[in-house]
Amino acid sequence: MTPRYARHQRTTLVIATAVAAGALVTTGLATGASAQTPAGTTAAKPSAAAPVALTAAARTSLIQQAQAGAAETAQKIGLGAKEKLVVKDVVKDVDGTVHTRYERTYAGLPVLGGDLVVHTAKSGRTEGVTRATKAAIKVASLKPQISAAKAEKQAVSAARTLGSAKSAASGARKVIWAGSGKPVLAYETIVGGLQDDGTPNQLHVISDAATGKKLFQYQGIENATGTGKTLYSGTVSLNTTQSGSTYNLTDGTRGGHKTYNLARKTSGKGTLVASSTNTFGTGTASSSSSDQTAAADAAYGAQETWDFYKATFGRSGIKNDGVGAYSRVHYGSNYVNAFWDDSCFCMTYGDGEGNTDPLTSLDVAGHEMSHGVTANTAGLDYSGESGGLNEATSDIMGTGVEFYANNASDKGDYLIGEKININGDGTPLRYMDKPSKDGGSADYWSSSVGDLDVHYSSGVANHFFYLLSEGSGSKTINGVTYNSPTKNGSTITGIGRAKALQIWYKALTEYMTSTTDYSGARAATLSAASDLYGASSTEYKTVAATWSAVNVTS
């Protein structure tokens, strides 16, 4: 099997769109706002454009206000009479700018690929709109020409072709598909069961409601496949909860995150991990399904990921609502994967070959849980270039978690999966300074990048992030030697990882949409850099130069 990390994009939300050229479209309104830099924010200082850490009550209030004014907003930005907006998320900057993310319906049907972000100044003036699609949403008829049953049957057939076992469709629903150009009436069918390696299956199949033709498909759960030794983080402090005379792995300080033991099962939550001594694990691997070492690593990874997002971006949990996810360990038998599933809002870890190598390292936790953040913000489609950006976002944030944790047993680096020996020879899964060293990832953008597996097309963005953070050429960081090249032979001087993370996060949460491709990512990060540091700043110029260095030009 090809070793990779992967994630679940989403099962309960309705955005799932294909990559199309120019998919990220930011349009200025009558105010004359710039396509890449909202009016009034060009010269903003970092503190002014940074996101505010909203309380749960404040966030709920902003969402309610936006939803109350959704009809007016739809009219203001030029949507049709049959279209409505549904608020998904809201981000407020220090300077009062509000970025409201919407999903869209047409005649009551979800519009897949219709998501958009409206940027509003403190004064209430609409300054710009970032859209997943440029197309006007309109279909000639809302009456399907094929039955829902036929769409379900075709979806199940597609799942079985991919190797799924015990596949069954949960029903086909009518939608408007806007991810491939001209919007059409379609069915979306979700097929459950198991994938060929035992991973839960949630294949989303979009079928033309007039012809039955499959328009798009994506896997709701993407797994992290690998073999290797568990990365242990030494003796760490864990927040636990006492219940009577026992303690359990419930972290009341981080949204109530819980860690469960599935004891080799593949469904349900399992049993909450508990101890009479408030000590969990032994620090060594064991083939026993009752061993608590994997649970301790999983709880620590969730803890550090929560703290990283909170301290770095002011984000309170994956959904930014203060609610914790939960983790499950000892999934299945000899299961060499880990995956994030948005439908259960949970992280799941297998024990690897021989049930002695649980995939519970810091970077796995940070990577996979960051897929939850992406699913609940930009919702980058897990296909083509947007899929590569999705994977890269998790690598970028997982790297951020590792540096943030500052754990003596696992110092921060720009190597992905370096501690789990996933290749069996001690080499990392991926290299951010020169991605092609893994034998499959792309160092630079080309017209064929979107055809690669998303774990390999992610190389372009990973390379961009390394160069933006550390610069080109040879250097040693925390004992690891890197030597990062550029496509155009240019020399890049990095702006530092802290600023690079802020730019990527702001771009993800405020300017990227489900269909963003590499060209769109360039525009999104330039908008973010302009907001944070100014359009004439060194940071802005370095972002532009770094994208050119990986062959993503304007």
C-alpha positions in Angstrom: 0.0 0.0 0.0 1.1 3.5 -0.7 2.1 5.2 2.6 0.2 8.4 3.2 -1.6 10.6 5.6 -5.2 11.4 4.8 -8.4 12.8 6.2 -12.1 12.9 6.1 -13.4 16.0 4.3 -17.0 16.1 5.6 -20.1 14.0 5.6 -22.6 16.2 7.2 -22.0 19.4 5.2 -22.9 19.9 1.6 -19.9 21.3 -0.1 -17.9 18.9 -2.3 -16.7 20.5 -5.6 -14.2 19.7 -8.3 -11.2 21.7 -9.1 -11.6 24.1 -12.0 -9.2 26.7 -13.4 -9.7 30.1 -11.7 -12.0 28.5 -9.1 -11.0 31.1 -6.5 -12.7 34.2 -7.6 -12.6 37.3 -5.5 -14.7 40.1 -7.0 -14.8 43.7 -5.9 -18.2 45.3 -5.6 -19.4 48.8 -6.2 -17.0 50.1 -3.6 -14.1 49.5 -6.0 -12.4 47.0 -3.7 -9.3 45.2 -5.1 -9.7 41.6 -6.2 -7.0 40.4 -3.8 -6.9 43.1 -1.1 -10.2 44.2 0.4 -10.5 48.0 0.4 -9.2 49.7 3.5 -7.0 46.9 4.6 -4.0 47.3 2.3 -1.8 49.1 4.9 -3.2 47.2 7.9 -0.8 46.4 10.7 -0.5 42.7 11.8 -2.4 43.4 14.9 -5.3 45.0 13.1 -5.9 42.2 10.6 -5.3 39.3 12.9 -8.4 37.3 13.9 -10.1 38.0 17.2 -10.4 35.2 19.7 -14.2 35.1 19.9 -16.1 33.7 22.9 -18.7 31.1 22.1 -21.4 33.6 22.8 -19.8 36.3 20.6 -19.4 33.9 17.7 -23.0 32.6 18.0 -24.2 36.2 18.0 -22.3 37.1 14.9 -23.6 34.0 13.1 -27.1 34.8 14.1 -26.8 38.4 12.9 -25.4 37.2 9.6 -28.1 34.7 9.1 -30.8 37.3 10.0 -29.4 39.5 7.2 -28.7 36.7 4.8 -31.5 37.6 2.4 -30.3 41.2 2.1 -26.7 40.0 1.6 -27.8 37.6 -1.1 -29.5 40.4 -2.9 -26.5 42.8 -2.4 -24.0 40.4 -3.9 -26.2 39.6 -6.9 -27.7 36.2 -6.2 -30.9 35.1 -7.9 -34.4 35.1 -6.5 -34.3 31.3 -5.9 -31.0 31.4 -4.1 -30.5 31.6 -0.3 -27.5 31.8 1.9 -26.8 29.7 5.0 -24.1 30.9 7.4 -21.4 28.3 8.0 -18.7 30.3 9.9 -17.6 33.8 10.7 -14.2 35.3 11.4 -13.7 38.8 12.9 -10.4 40.7 12.7 -9.1 43.1 15.2 -9.9 46.1 13.0 -13.5 45.1 12.8 -13.5 43.4 9.4 -15.8 40.4 9.3 -15.4 37.5 7.0 -18.6 35.5 6.8 -18.6 32.1 5.1 -21.8 30.9 3.5 -23.2 27.8 1.9 -25.9 28.3 -0.8 -29.2 26.7 -1.8 -31.2 27.0 -5.0 -34.9 26.4 -4.8 -34.2 24.7 -1.5 -31.6 22.4 -2.8 -28.0 22.5 -1.6 -25.6 23.9 -4.1 -22.4 21.9 -4.1 -19.6 24.2 -5.0 -21.7 27.3 -4.2 -19.8 28.3 -1.1 -18.6 31.9 -0.8 -17.1 34.3 1.7 -18.3 37.9 2.1 -15.9 40.4 3.5 -17.4 43.3 5.4 -15.7 46.4 6.9 -16.4 47.6 10.4 -18.7 50.2 8.9 -20.9 47.5 7.5 -19.8 48.1 3.9 -19.4 45.0 1.8 -15.8 45.0 0.4 -15.6 41.9 -1.6 -16.8 38.3 -2.2 -14.6 35.2 -2.6 -16.6 32.6 -4.5 -16.0 28.9 -5.2 -17.6 29.3 -8.6 -18.1 32.1 -11.1 -21.1 30.5 -12.7 -24.6 31.9 -12.2 -26.7 29.2 -10.4 -29.6 28.3 -12.6 -31.0 25.1 -14.0 -33.8 24.6 -16.6 -35.7 22.0 -14.6 -35.8 20.6 -11.1 -37.4 17.3 -12.2 -34.9 14.4 -12.5 -34.9 12.2 -15.5 -33.5 9.2 -13.7 -34.7 7.8 -10.4 -33.0 8.1 -7.0 -32.8 4.3 -6.9 -30.8 4.2 -10.1 -28.4 6.9 -8.8 -27.9 4.8 -5.6 -27.2 1.6 -7.6 -24.6 3.4 -9.7 -22.9 4.8 -6.6 -22.7 1.4 -4.9 -21.2 0.0 -8.1 -18.6 2.8 -8.1 -17.7 2.0 -4.5 -17.3 -1.7 -5.2 -15.1 -0.9 -8.2 -12.8 0.9 -5.8 -12.6 -2.3 -3.6 -15.3 -1.4 -1.0 -16.8 -4.3 0.9 -20.3 -4.5 2.4 -21.2 -1.3 0.5 -24.7 0.2 0.9 -26.1 3.6 0.0 -27.7 5.7 2.6 -30.1 7.3 0.0 -29.7 9.8 -2.9 -30.6 13.4 -2.4 -31.2 16.0 -5.0 -28.6 18.8 -5.2 -27.3 21.4 -7.6 -23.8 20.5 -8.8 -21.8 23.6 -9.6 -18.3 22.3 -9.3 -17.5 21.6 -12.9 -18.7 24.7 -14.7 -22.3 25.0 -15.7 -24.6 24.1 -12.8 -26.8 21.0 -13.2 -29.5 19.1 -11.3 -27.8 16.1 -9.7 -28.0 13.4 -7.0 -25.6 13.1 -4.2 -25.3 9.5 -2.8 -23.2 8.5 0.1 -22.0 4.9 0.2 -21.1 3.3 3.5 -19.5 0.0 4.4 -15.8 -0.7 4.4 -12.9 0.2 2.1 -10.6 -2.6 0.8 -8.2 -2.2 3.8 -10.9 -2.1 6.5 -11.2 1.7 6.7 -14.8 2.9 7.1 -16.2 3.9 3.7 -18.1 7.1 3.0 -17.9 7.5 -0.8 -19.8 10.6 -2.1 -20.9 10.1 -5.7 -22.4 13.0 -7.6 -24.6 11.9 -10.6 -26.3 13.9 -13.3 -30.0 13.7 -12.6 -30.8 13.9 -16.3 -28.4 11.3 -17.7 -27.1 9.3 -14.7 -23.6 10.2 -15.7 -21.1 10.3 -12.8 -20.0 13.9 -12.4 -17.7 13.6 -9.4 -16.8 11.5 -6.5 -14.7 11.8 -3.4 -13.9 9.6 -0.4 -15.4 11.0 2.8 -12.7 9.2 4.9 -9.1 9.2 3.7 -6.7 7.2 5.8 -3.2 7.5 7.0 -1.5 4.3 5.9 1.9 3.3 7.3 4.0 0.9 9.3 6.5 1.8 11.9 7.3 2.2 15.6 5.2 4.4 17.8 6.6 7.8 18.5 6.6 8.3 22.3 6.8 11.8 23.7 8.3 10.7 27.0 6.7 11.5 30.3 4.1 14.3 29.8 1.3 16.0 31.8 -2.2 15.0 30.9 -5.4 16.7 32.0 -7.7 14.0 33.3 -11.1 13.8 35.2 -11.7 12.0 38.4 -14.8 9.9 38.8 -15.2 8.3 42.2 -11.9 6.4 42.9 -10.8 6.4 39.2 -9.5 8.9 36.7 -10.3 8.9 33.0 -8.9 10.6 29.9 -11.4 13.4 29.7 -9.8 16.8 29.3 -12.2 19.3 30.8 -9.9 22.2 30.0 -10.0 21.6 26.2 -13.6 21.2 25.3 -14.1 17.9 27.1 -11.9 15.9 24.7 -12.2 12.2 25.6 -10.0 9.2 24.6 -11.7 5.8 24.1 -10.4 2.3 23.6 -12.1 0.4 20.8 -10.3 -2.9 21.8 -10.0 -4.0 18.2 -13.6 -3.1 17.2 -14.3 -1.0 14.1 -17.5 0.8 15.2 -18.9 2.6 18.2 -17.0 4.8 20.6 -15.5 2.0 22.7 -14.7 2.4 26.4 -13.5 5.6 28.0 -9.9 5.0 29.1 -9.6 5.0 32.9 -7.0 4.3 35.6 -7.1 4.0 39.4 -3.6 5.6 39.7 -4.1 8.6 37.3 -1.1 7.1 35.3 -1.8 6.0 31.7 0.5 3.7 29.7 3.9 2.2 30.2 6.0 4.0 27.6 6.5 0.9 25.6 4.4 -0.7 22.9 2.3 -3.8 23.6 0.1 -6.0 21.5 -2.6 -6.0 24.2 -5.8 -4.2 23.3 -6.0 -3.0 26.9 -2.7 -1.3 26.8 -3.0 2.4 27.6 0.2 3.7 26.1 -1.5 4.5 22.7 -4.3 6.3 24.6 -1.7 8.4 26.4 -0.1 9.4 23.1 -3.4 10.1 21.5 -4.6 12.3 24.4 -1.3 14.2 24.4 -1.5 14.8 20.6 -5.0 16.2 21.0 -3.9 18.3 23.9 -1.0 19.9 22.0 -3.0 20.4 18.8 -5.7 22.2 20.8 -3.1 24.4 22.5 -1.3 25.2 19.3 -4.4 26.5 17.6 -5.5 28.4 20.7 -2.1 30.0 21.3 -1.2 30.6 17.6 -4.5 31.7 16.1 -6.9 32.2 19.0 -8.9 29.3 17.7 -10.9 27.4 20.3 -11.2 23.9 19.1 -11.6 22.4 15.6 -14.9 24.2 14.9 -13.8 27.3 16.9 -16.8 26.7 19.2 -14.9 25.5 22.3 -16.1 21.9 21.8 -13.6 19.1 21.9 -13.5 16.2 19.6 -12.7 12.6 20.8 -10.1 10.0 20.1 -10.3 6.3 19.6 -7.4 3.9 19.9 -6.9 0.2 19.2 -9.1 0.4 16.1 -9.4 -3.0 14.3 -6.6 -5.6 14.2 -3.3 -5.0 12.4 -4.8 -1.7 11.1 -1.9 0.5 9.9 -3.9 3.7 9.5 -5.2 6.7 11.4 -8.1 8.9 10.2 -10.2 11.9 11.0 -13.9 11.5 10.5 -16.0 14.7 10.5 -19.3 12.7 10.8 -18.3 11.5 14.3 -16.1 14.5 14.9 -13.4 12.1 16.1 -9.9 10.9 15.5 -9.1 7.2 15.2 -5.8 5.3 15.4 -4.9 1.8 14.3 -2.2 -0.3 16.0 -0.1 -1.0 12.9 1.3 -4.4 11.8 1.4 -6.9 14.6 -0.8 -4.6 16.7 2.4 -3.2 18.3 3.0 0.1 16.4 0.1 2.4 17.1 0.1 5.5 14.8 -0.3 8.0 17.6 2.6 10.4 17.0 2.4 14.2 17.5 2.6 15.0 13.8 -0.1 12.4 12.9 -2.4 14.0 15.5 -1.7 17.5 14.3 -2.1 16.5 10.7 -5.3 14.6 11.0 -7.1 16.9 13.3 -6.2 19.8 11.1 -8.3 18.1 8.4 -11.2 18.8 10.7 -10.2 22.5 10.8 -10.1 22.6 7.0 -13.4 20.8 6.7 -15.0 23.4 9.0 -13.4 26.4 7.2 -12.5 26.4 3.5 -13.7 22.8 2.9 -11.0 22.2 0.3 -12.2 19.4 -2.0 -10.2 16.2 -1.6 -9.4 15.9 -5.2 -7.0 17.5 -7.7 -5.1 20.7 -6.7 -7.6 21.6 -4.0 -7.0 18.1 -2.5 -3.2 18.8 -2.6 -3.8 22.0 -0.7 -5.9 20.2 1.8 -3.2 17.7 2.5 -0.5 20.4 2.6 -2.6 22.4 5.1 -2.5 19.4 7.4 1.2 18.9 6.9 1.8 22.6 7.5 -0.3 22.7 10.7 1.0 19.4 11.9 4.5 20.8 11.6 3.3 23.8 13.5 2.0 21.5 16.3 5.4 19.7 16.5 7.4 22.9 16.8 4.8 24.3 19.3 5.0 21.3 21.6 8.8 21.7 21.9 9.0 18.1 23.1 12.6 17.0 23.9 11.8 13.5 22.4 10.4 15.0 19.2 11.9 18.4 18.3 10.2 20.4 15.6 11.3 19.7 12.0 10.1 20.0 8.5 9.9 16.2 8.0 6.5 14.5 8.0 6.2 11.1 9.8 9.9 11.0 10.6 9.4 9.1 13.9 7.1 6.3 12.9 9.5 4.6 10.4 6.6 4.3 7.9 8.9 3.1 5.1 10.7 0.6 7.3 14.1 2.1 6.8 13.9 5.1 9.1 13.2 7.7 6.4 10.3 10.2 6.7 7.0 10.0 4.9 7.5 13.4 3.3 10.1 16.2 3.1 8.9 19.8 3.0 12.3 21.3 1.9 12.5 19.1 -1.2 9.3 17.1 -1.5 10.5 14.9 -4.4 12.9 13.2 -2.1 10.0 10.9 -1.1 10.0 9.5 -4.7 6.5 10.8 -5.7 5.8 14.3 -4.5 6.0 17.4 -6.7 8.6 20.1 -5.9 7.0 22.6 -8.3 3.7 23.3 -10.0 3.0 22.0 -13.5 -0.2 21.5 -15.4 -0.2 17.8 -14.5 0.1 18.3 -10.7 -3.7 18.0 -10.3 -3.5 14.5 -11.7 -1.3 13.3 -8.9 -2.5 11.6 -5.7 -3.3 14.4 -3.3 -0.5 13.3 -1.0 1.9 14.0 -3.8 0.4 17.1 -5.3 0.6 18.6 -1.8 4.4 18.9 -2.3 4.1 22.2 -4.1 2.4 23.9 -1.1 4.7 22.1 1.4 7.7 23.4 -0.5 6.2 26.9 -0.6 5.7 26.8 3.2 9.2 25.7 3.9 10.7 28.3 1.6 8.5 31.0 3.0 9.5 30.1 6.6 13.2 29.2 6.2 14.3 30.3 2.8 16.3 28.5 0.1 19.7 26.8 0.3 21.4 24.6 2.9 20.8 25.0 6.6 20.5 22.9 9.8 17.5 23.3 12.1 17.2 21.4 15.4 19.9 18.9 14.1 18.2 18.3 10.8 20.0 19.4 7.6 17.9 20.8 4.7 18.7 22.1 1.3 15.8 23.6 -0.5 16.0 24.5 -4.2 13.9 26.9 -6.3 12.5 26.3 -9.8 13.7 29.7 -11.2 17.1 29.7 -9.4 16.1 32.5 -7.2 17.3 33.0 -3.6 14.5 33.2 -1.0 15.1 34.7 2.4 12.4 33.3 4.7 10.1 35.4 6.9 10.0 32.9 9.7 7.6 30.1 10.5 5.4 32.2 12.8 4.5 34.7 10.1 4.2 32.0 7.5 1.7 30.2 9.7 -0.4 33.3 10.2 -0.5 34.0 6.5 -1.6 30.4 5.7 -4.2 30.3 8.4 -5.8 33.6 7.4 -5.8 32.5 3.8 -7.5 29.2 4.7 -10.1 30.7 7.0 -10.9 33.9 5.1 -10.0 33.6 1.4 -9.9 29.9 0.3 -13.0 28.0 -0.8 -13.8 24.4 -1.7 -12.5 24.8 -5.2 -9.3 26.8 -4.6 -6.4 25.6 -6.8 -2.7 26.6 -6.6 -3.4 29.8 -8.5 -6.1 30.6 -6.1 -3.9 29.8 -3.1 -1.4 32.3 -4.4 -4.1 34.9 -4.5 -5.4 33.9 -1.1 -2.1 34.1 0.6 -1.2 37.4 -1.0 -4.6 38.8 0.3 -3.7 37.5 3.7 -0.2 38.9 3.7 -1.5 42.3 2.5 -4.1 42.3 5.3 -1.5 41.4 7.9 1.6 43.2 6.8 0.7 45.6 4.0 0.9 45.3 0.2 4.3 47.0 0.1 5.7 44.9 3.0 8.7 42.4 2.8 6.3 39.7 3.9 3.9 40.3 0.9 6.8 40.5 -1.6 8.3 37.3 -0.2 5.0 35.4 -0.5 4.8 36.5 -4.2 8.5 35.5 -4.8 8.1 32.2 -3.0 5.1 31.1 -5.1 7.1 32.0 -8.2 10.0 29.9 -6.8 7.7 26.8 -6.9 6.4 27.8 -10.4 3.0 29.2 -9.3 2.9 32.6 -11.0 0.3 35.2 -11.4 
